Amino acid sequence: MMEARVAQSAARLARQENEIKLLTAEIERLKNFGCLGVSPSLEGLRDENAKLKYRLNFLKKSLQEERSKSTKSMININSCLQEIFGAAIQAAYPDLENPPLVVTPSQQPKFGDYQCNSAMGISQVVVDFSSPNIAKEMHVGHLRSTIIGESMCRLFEFAGYDVLRLNHLGDWGTQFGMLIAHLQDKFPDYLTVSPPIGDLQAFYKESKQRFDTEEEFKKRAYQCVVLLQSKNPDFIKAWNLICDVSRREFQKIYNCLDITIIERGESFYHEMMKDIVKEFEDKGFVQVDDGRKVVFVPGFPVPLTIVKSDGGYTYDTSDLAALKHRLCEEKGDILIYVVDSGQSVHFQTVFAAGQMIGWYDPKVTRVAHAAFGVVLGEDKKKFKTRSGDTVRLIDLLEEGLKRAMDKLKDKERDKVLTPEELKAAQTSVAFGCIKYADLSHNRLNDYVFSFDKMLDDRGNTAAYLLYAFTRIRAIARLANIDEQMLRKAAGEEVLVLDHEKEWKLGKCILRFPEILQKILEDLLLHTLCDYLYELATTFTEFYDSCYCVEKDRQTGQIVKVNMWRLLLCEATAIVMAKGFDILGIKPVQRM
């Protein structure tokens, strides 16, 4: 009887909710003709809608009471969690209409019994990182932005955010005039035959030299810029050809470092710049200075130049356009710019201009410049080749691969690993060590790049952590305990943390969430590296003092397995694996 009454109430509730939706749609339709005046039918519908909403709320309350009576002492955990999360979301986002409410059983039991994925539908992160220039090779200066930006994205994704990874390529501007003019001279049939540009860096240097020394070439280069910006099809094709060559070279780097990123270059924002200038002009923020249109932002002595004296736009204009698009079109709640410290004043001025014109409120939307220092050579000077040139990033990665293989062979790993395992270990060590060497330093400071230090398997290095992780993972395998047995034990075993080293390790494992929360706030990833090193050394203390697997000294056979200690081993490995994933480091099964 009780179930029938609940079903009837639920059906009535569904019907009235449907009526409200239909009435709301009709009201919105009539609103669109507001210029015709408010019609009696619109007022009538509003009254009817208000009455239905009142009855709907009454029905919901009644239905809730009926359900609570019918379940008596039975508790629906999912429903309870939905109520809790729903109230929390409403408190955090009072202006958000119909926020997503998604509570489901956890797909990974190690992270809990239930998970709320609503945050992914609520919060959007936009991370601007890497940002090389077309027609120029990526060099060591791009290393930090690329590595730090990727790790920040991984961290926010792990925390449940919907992350948009943007590569703000330098793919527009005066330099393309000289590149196109040089392309026309060197490959006059480029419109029908794809030009064999093998070395784009050399091609760029050739065109730059001509631009600096040949007056006629310079004039023609400027004409090419005008034709490109007017979207002349032939010049757009030349521009695309040059951009495609660069993209292929960039992708080689991104593939090596396991970087996922969406290209959104300066050209993407070009059509928006005219409206940006007009918006600042309409609000009275623009002044004319020696033919330029500039915007002075309170507290910043140097103005933003939004139109040059020749009528062209600047980096200031494109960055303002990008900021507005990310705020107003991408709907970003958090915007992070991973760009070197030399751009700090520029970005502070751009962000302040965005606030001044009313694009965002810093109390609601977080816009941050995650600045970083430069990479130094072992001589403590800016990292360069012996000839004084900037170090190409692809050369750096290839050198890392070579040194990693040498290190593995020194440890005679080539004698015990298969060729496939050796290759996997080589890439894991090489790229993992390069990433970790960067991320383990406070990003605000400069750091010294040293292959010898980063490949050392002692101390706070990726090499040490990767070897430690491999050893931890091997413990259960050597004890003939598989993952299914560990899962069963996790549900049945009582953890008995009698030994001080067990307690120390357990407490260290439990600090992982607070470490991640701190990094979400200050964006300093070296904190995670320090934590992983502490976790690894704490585990070593535990393993040296607490037997997990006991063997017969004579036969070597296993005589006792301490399951709760094996579970501590597994928990340590799980936390380390997630930490590695955030840092972009790929551990391997055997090293």
C-alpha positions in Angstrom: 0.0 0.0 0.0 2.8 2.4 1.0 4.7 1.6 -2.2 1.6 2.3 -4.3 1.2 5.7 -2.7 4.8 6.6 -3.2 4.6 5.6 -6.9 1.4 7.7 -7.4 3.1 10.7 -5.8 6.2 10.2 -7.9 4.0 10.1 -11.1 2.2 13.3 -10.2 5.5 14.9 -9.4 6.9 14.0 -12.8 3.7 15.3 -14.6 3.9 18.6 -12.9 7.6 19.0 -13.5 6.9 18.4 -17.2 4.1 21.1 -17.1 6.5 23.6 -15.6 9.1 22.9 -18.3 6.5 23.5 -21.0 5.2 26.7 -19.3 8.7 28.0 -18.8 9.5 27.4 -22.5 6.3 29.3 -23.5 7.2 32.2 -21.1 10.7 32.4 -22.6 9.2 32.4 -26.1 6.9 35.3 -25.2 9.7 37.2 -23.5 11.5 37.3 -26.9 8.8 39.5 -28.1 9.1 41.9 -25.2 9.3 44.9 -27.6 5.6 44.3 -28.3 4.7 44.9 -24.7 3.7 42.4 -21.9 0.7 40.4 -23.1 -2.1 39.2 -20.9 -1.3 35.6 -21.9 2.2 36.0 -20.6 1.0 37.3 -17.2 -1.5 34.5 -17.0 1.2 31.9 -17.7 3.4 33.4 -15.1 0.7 33.1 -12.5 0.0 29.6 -13.5 3.7 28.7 -13.4 4.0 30.2 -9.9 1.1 28.1 -8.6 2.5 24.9 -10.2 5.9 25.6 -8.6 4.2 26.0 -5.2 2.4 22.7 -5.6 5.5 21.0 -6.9 7.5 22.0 -3.8 4.6 20.7 -1.6 4.6 17.5 -3.5 8.4 17.1 -3.3 8.2 17.5 0.5 5.3 15.0 0.8 7.1 12.5 -1.4 10.2 12.8 0.7 8.2 12.1 3.8 6.5 9.1 2.1 9.8 7.7 1.1 11.3 8.1 4.5 8.3 6.3 6.0 8.6 3.4 3.5 12.3 2.8 4.0 12.0 2.9 7.8 15.5 2.0 9.0 16.9 1.4 5.5 19.4 4.0 4.3 20.1 4.8 0.7 23.8 5.9 0.9 23.8 7.3 -2.7 20.7 9.4 -2.0 22.2 10.7 1.2 25.5 11.6 -0.5 23.5 13.4 -3.3 21.8 15.5 -0.7 25.0 16.4 1.0 26.9 17.2 -2.3 23.8 19.0 -3.6 23.7 21.3 -0.6 27.5 21.9 -0.8 27.3 22.8 -4.5 24.4 25.1 -3.9 26.3 26.8 -1.1 29.5 27.2 -3.2 27.7 28.2 -6.4 24.4 30.0 -5.4 24.0 31.6 -8.8 24.5 28.3 -10.8 21.2 27.1 -12.2 20.6 23.3 -12.3 24.2 22.4 -11.4 25.3 18.8 -12.3 25.0 16.3 -9.5 26.8 13.1 -10.2 27.4 10.7 -7.4 28.4 7.1 -8.5 30.2 4.1 -7.0 33.9 4.6 -7.3 35.5 2.9 -10.3 38.7 2.5 -8.3 38.1 1.2 -4.7 41.5 2.5 -3.6 40.1 6.0 -3.9 36.9 5.4 -1.8 33.5 3.8 -2.1 31.7 6.6 -3.9 32.9 9.5 -6.1 31.3 12.9 -6.9 32.1 14.0 -10.4 30.1 17.2 -10.3 33.2 19.4 -10.1 34.2 18.4 -13.6 31.0 19.9 -15.0 31.3 23.0 -12.9 34.9 24.2 -12.9 36.9 24.9 -16.1 40.7 25.4 -16.0 42.5 27.0 -18.7 46.3 26.4 -18.7 48.5 28.3 -21.2 51.9 26.7 -21.5 54.7 25.7 -23.9 54.0 28.5 -26.5 56.9 28.2 -29.0 57.2 30.4 -32.0 56.5 29.2 -35.5 59.6 28.8 -37.8 61.8 28.6 -34.7 62.9 25.4 -33.1 62.0 24.6 -29.5 64.9 25.2 -27.3 65.8 24.6 -23.6 63.9 27.8 -22.7 60.7 26.1 -23.7 61.5 23.1 -21.5 60.3 24.5 -18.2 57.0 25.9 -19.5 56.2 22.6 -21.2 57.0 20.4 -18.3 55.5 22.6 -15.5 52.4 23.3 -17.6 51.7 19.6 -18.3 52.1 18.7 -14.7 49.8 21.4 -13.5 47.1 20.2 -16.0 47.5 16.6 -14.7 47.2 17.8 -11.1 44.0 19.8 -11.8 42.5 16.9 -13.8 43.2 14.5 -10.9 41.4 16.9 -8.6 38.3 16.7 -10.9 38.6 19.9 -13.0 37.8 20.1 -16.7 41.1 21.3 -18.0 41.7 23.1 -21.3 45.4 22.9 -22.3 46.3 25.7 -24.6 49.5 26.2 -26.7 49.6 30.0 -27.4 51.8 29.7 -30.5 53.5 32.7 -31.9 52.0 32.1 -35.4 51.2 35.7 -36.6 53.1 38.9 -37.1 55.8 40.7 -39.0 58.3 37.8 -39.2 55.9 36.0 -41.5 56.3 38.7 -44.1 59.9 37.9 -44.5 59.4 34.2 -44.4 56.8 34.3 -47.1 58.9 36.6 -49.3 61.9 34.2 -48.9 59.6 31.2 -49.6 58.4 32.9 -52.9 62.0 33.4 -54.0 63.4 30.1 -53.0 60.4 27.9 -54.0 58.5 29.9 -56.7 56.2 26.9 -57.4 55.2 26.5 -53.7 51.5 26.9 -54.7 51.5 23.6 -56.7 54.6 21.7 -55.3 55.1 21.3 -51.5 58.4 23.1 -50.7 61.1 20.8 -49.3 61.9 22.8 -46.2 64.1 20.4 -44.3 65.7 22.8 -41.8 63.2 25.5 -40.9 65.7 27.1 -38.5 68.2 27.7 -41.3 65.4 28.9 -43.5 64.4 31.5 -40.8 68.0 32.6 -40.5 68.4 33.1 -44.2 65.2 35.2 -44.4 66.2 37.3 -41.4 69.6 38.0 -42.9 68.0 39.2 -46.1 65.5 41.3 -44.1 68.3 43.0 -42.3 70.5 43.6 -45.3 68.3 44.0 -48.4 66.1 47.1 -48.5 64.0 45.9 -51.4 63.4 42.5 -49.7 62.4 44.3 -46.5 59.8 46.4 -48.4 58.4 43.3 -50.1 58.3 41.5 -46.7 56.1 44.3 -45.3 53.8 44.0 -48.3 53.5 40.3 -47.7 52.4 41.0 -44.1 49.6 43.3 -45.4 48.5 40.7 -47.9 48.6 37.9 -45.3 46.5 39.9 -42.8 44.0 40.7 -45.6 43.6 36.9 -46.0 45.0 36.7 -49.6 44.6 32.9 -50.4 48.1 32.5 -51.9 49.7 34.1 -48.8 47.5 32.1 -46.4 48.7 28.9 -48.2 52.4 30.0 -47.8 51.7 30.8 -44.1 50.1 27.4 -43.6 53.0 25.6 -45.3 55.5 27.2 -42.9 53.2 26.6 -39.8 52.8 22.9 -40.8 56.6 22.3 -40.9 56.9 23.8 -37.4 54.0 21.8 -36.0 55.6 18.5 -37.1 58.9 19.4 -35.3 57.0 20.5 -32.2 55.1 17.3 -32.1 58.3 15.2 -32.0 59.1 17.0 -28.7 55.6 16.6 -27.3 55.5 12.9 -28.2 58.8 12.3 -26.3 57.6 14.2 -23.2 54.0 12.8 -23.4 52.5 16.2 -23.7 48.9 16.8 -24.6 48.1 20.3 -25.8 45.7 22.1 -28.1 47.0 24.7 -30.5 45.4 28.1 -30.1 47.9 30.6 -31.6 47.9 34.4 -31.9 46.2 34.0 -35.3 43.2 32.5 -33.6 42.6 35.8 -31.8 43.4 38.2 -34.7 39.7 38.8 -35.7 38.8 39.6 -32.1 41.4 42.4 -31.7 39.4 45.1 -33.5 36.5 44.5 -31.0 38.9 44.6 -28.1 40.2 48.0 -29.1 36.7 49.3 -29.6 35.6 48.1 -26.2 38.5 49.9 -24.5 37.8 53.0 -26.6 34.0 53.0 -25.8 34.8 52.8 -22.1 37.2 55.8 -22.3 40.3 53.9 -21.4 42.3 54.7 -24.6 44.8 57.5 -25.1 46.7 58.5 -28.2 50.5 58.7 -27.7 52.7 59.6 -30.6 50.2 57.9 -33.0 49.8 54.8 -30.8 46.7 53.8 -29.0 47.6 53.0 -25.4 45.8 52.0 -22.2 47.1 53.1 -18.8 46.3 50.7 -16.0 46.3 52.1 -12.5 49.4 51.1 -10.5 51.4 50.3 -13.7 53.7 53.0 -15.1 54.1 51.4 -18.6 50.9 51.4 -20.6 49.6 48.6 -22.9 49.9 49.4 -26.6 46.9 48.1 -28.3 47.4 49.7 -31.7 50.7 50.7 -33.2 51.3 53.9 -35.0 51.1 52.0 -38.3 47.7 50.6 -37.4 48.9 47.1 -36.5 48.2 45.2 -33.3 50.7 44.1 -30.7 51.3 41.2 -28.2 49.4 43.4 -25.7 46.3 43.3 -28.0 46.5 39.6 -28.6 47.0 38.8 -24.9 44.0 40.9 -24.0 41.9 39.2 -26.7 43.1 35.8 -25.4 42.2 36.8 -21.8 38.7 37.8 -22.7 38.1 34.8 -24.9 39.2 32.4 -22.1 37.0 34.2 -19.5 33.9 34.9 -21.6 33.8 32.2 -24.2 35.7 29.3 -22.6 34.1 30.2 -19.3 37.3 29.6 -17.4 37.0 29.7 -13.6 40.8 29.4 -13.2 43.3 30.7 -15.7 47.0 29.8 -15.4 49.7 31.3 -17.6 52.9 29.2 -17.3 55.4 31.8 -18.7 58.9 32.8 -17.6 59.4 35.4 -14.9 60.6 38.0 -17.4 57.0 38.4 -18.5 55.6 39.1 -15.0 55.0 42.8 -15.3 53.4 42.3 -18.7 50.9 39.7 -17.4 50.2 41.6 -14.2 49.3 44.7 -16.4 47.1 42.6 -18.8 45.3 40.9 -15.9 44.7 44.3 -14.2 43.3 45.7 -17.5 40.9 42.8 -17.6 39.7 43.6 -14.1 39.5 47.3 -14.9 37.2 46.8 -17.9 35.0 44.4 -16.0 35.8 41.0 -17.6 36.3 39.3 -14.3 36.3 39.7 -10.5 39.5 38.3 -8.9 37.4 37.2 -5.9 35.4 34.9 -8.1 37.8 34.0 -10.9 41.4 33.0 -10.3 43.8 34.4 -13.0 47.5 33.6 -12.2 50.9 33.9 -13.7 52.9 30.8 -12.8 56.3 32.3 -13.4 59.5 30.4 -13.5 63.3 31.0 -13.6 65.8 30.1 -16.3 67.8 27.0 -16.9 71.5 27.4 -16.1 74.5 25.5 -17.3 76.9 24.0 -14.7 78.9 27.2 -15.0 75.9 29.0 -13.4 75.3 31.0 -16.6 72.4 30.7 -19.1 72.4 27.2 -20.6 74.0 27.3 -24.0 76.1 25.1 -26.3 79.9 25.4 -26.3 79.7 27.7 -29.4 77.3 30.0 -27.5 74.1 29.0 -29.3 70.8 28.2 -27.5 70.5 24.5 -26.8 67.9 22.8 -29.0 65.4 20.9 -27.0 65.5 17.9 -29.3 69.3 17.6 -28.9 68.8 17.7 -25.1 66.3 14.9 -25.2 68.5 12.8 -27.4 71.5 13.3 -25.2 69.3 12.2 -22.2 68.5 9.0 -24.0 72.1 8.3 -24.7 73.2 9.0 -21.1 70.3 6.9 -19.6 71.3 3.9 -21.7 75.0 4.3 -20.6 73.8 4.4 -17.0 71.7 1.2 -17.4 74.6 -0.6 -19.0 76.9 0.5 -16.2 74.5 -1.2 -13.8 74.5 -4.3 -16.2 70.7 -4.0 -16.7 71.2 -4.9 -20.4 72.2 -8.4 -19.2 69.0 -9.1 -17.3 66.3 -7.1 -19.2 64.9 -8.0 -22.6 65.5 -5.5 -25.4 61.9 -4.2 -25.0 62.3 -3.8 -21.2 65.7 -2.1 -21.7 64.2 0.4 -24.2 61.3 1.1 -21.8 63.7 1.6 -18.9 65.8 3.9 -21.1 63.0 6.3 -22.0 61.5 6.1 -18.5 64.8 7.1 -16.9 65.8 9.7 -19.6 62.7 11.7 -19.8 61.6 11.1 -16.2 64.9 12.4 -14.9 64.8 15.5 -17.2 61.2 16.3 -16.0 61.9 15.6 -12.3 65.1 17.7 -12.3 63.0 20.6 -13.3 60.0 20.0 -11.2 61.9 19.2 -8.0 63.2 22.7 -8.0 61.1 25.7 -6.9 59.9 27.0 -10.2 60.4 30.6 -9.0 64.2 30.0 -9.0 66.8 29.4 -11.7 68.2 25.9 -11.6 71.4 24.2 -12.9 70.9 21.5 -15.5 73.2 18.6 -14.9 72.8 15.1 -16.5 75.2 13.6 -13.9 73.1 14.8 -11.0 69.7 14.0 -12.4 70.8 10.4 -13.4 72.3 9.7 -10.0 70.3 7.0 -8.3 71.1 8.4 -4.8 69.2 11.3 -3.3 66.1 13.2 -4.5 66.2 12.2 -8.1 63.8 10.5 -10.5 66.4 7.7 -10.9 66.3 6.9 -7.2 62.5 7.1 -7.0 62.0 4.9 -10.1 64.3 2.2 -8.8 62.6 2.4 -5.4 59.2 2.1 -7.0 60.3 -0.9 -9.0 61.6 -2.6 -5.8 58.3 -1.9 -3.9 56.2 -3.3 -6.8 58.4 -6.5 -6.8 57.8 -7.3 -3.1 54.3 -8.8 -3.6 55.3 -10.5 -6.8 58.2 -12.2 -5.1 55.8 -13.4 -2.4 53.5 -14.9 -5.0 50.8 -12.4 -4.1 48.8 -11.1 -7.0 46.5 -8.1 -7.2 43.3 -10.1 -6.6 44.7 -11.5 -3.4 45.7 -8.0 -2.3 42.2 -6.7 -3.0 40.7 -9.5 -1.0 43.1 -8.8 1.9 42.3 -5.1 1.8 38.7 -6.0 2.5 39.4 -8.5 5.2 42.7 -7.7 6.9 42.9 -5.5 10.0 45.9 -3.2 9.8 48.0 -3.6 13.0 50.4 -0.8 13.1 52.4 -1.8 16.2 55.9 -0.8 15.0 56.9 2.8 15.0 58.1 2.6 11.4 54.7 1.2 10.4 53.0 4.3 12.0 55.5 6.6 10.4 54.8 5.2 6.9 51.1 5.1 7.4 51.0 8.8 8.5 53.2 9.7 5.5 50.8 8.0 3.1 47.8 9.8 4.6 49.5 13.2 3.9 49.2 12.8 0.2 45.8 14.6 -0.2 46.9 17.6 1.8 50.1 17.9 -0.3 48.0 18.0 -3.4 45.7 20.6 -1.9 48.6 22.8 -1.1 50.0 22.6 -4.6 46.5 23.5 -6.1 46.7 26.7 -4.1 50.4 27.8 -4.6 51.2 25.9 -7.9 54.6 24.8 -6.5 55.1 21.3 -7.8 58.5 20.8 -6.0 56.4 20.1 -2.9 55.2 16.9 -4.5 58.7 15.9 -5.4 59.9 16.5 -1.9 56.9 14.4 -0.6 57.6 11.5 -2.9 61.2 11.4 -1.8 60.2 11.5 1.8 57.7 8.7 1.2 60.4 6.6 -0.5 62.9 7.0 2.3 60.2 6.4 4.9 59.3 3.2 3.2 62.9 2.1 3.2 63.1 2.6 6.9 59.9 0.6 7.3 61.1 -2.2 5.0 64.4 -2.5 6.8 62.8 -2.8 10.2 59.6 -4.7 9.5 59.5 -8.1 7.8 56.8 -8.3 5.1 57.8 -11.7 3.8 59.8 -14.3 5.9 61.8 -17.0 4.1 63.6 -20.1 5.3 67.3 -19.2 5.5 68.3 -22.6 4.1 65.7 -23.4 1.5 64.7 -19.8 0.6 61.0 -20.9 0.7 58.4 -18.5 2.0 57.3 -19.4 5.5 55.2 -16.4 6.4 53.6 -13.5 4.6 52.5 -10.4 6.7 49.5 -9.2 4.6 48.9 -5.9 6.4 52.5 -5.0 5.8 52.1 -6.0 2.1 49.1 -3.7 2.0 51.3 -0.9 3.3 53.7 -1.7 0.5 50.8 -1.6 -2.0 49.5 1.7 -0.6 52.9 3.3 -0.9 53.2 2.1 -4.5 49.7 3.4 -5.4 50.6 6.9 -4.0 53.9 6.9 -5.7 52.3 5.9 -9.0 49.8 8.7 -8.8 52.5 11.2 -7.9 54.5 10.0 -11.0 51.5 10.4 -13.2 51.0 14.0 -12.1 54.7 14.7 -12.7 54.4 13.0 -16.1 56.9 10.2 -15.2 56.3 6.7 -16.5 57.6 3.9 -14.3 58.3 0.5 -15.8 57.8 -3.0 -14.5 61.5 -3.9 -14.4 64.6 -1.7 -14.3 
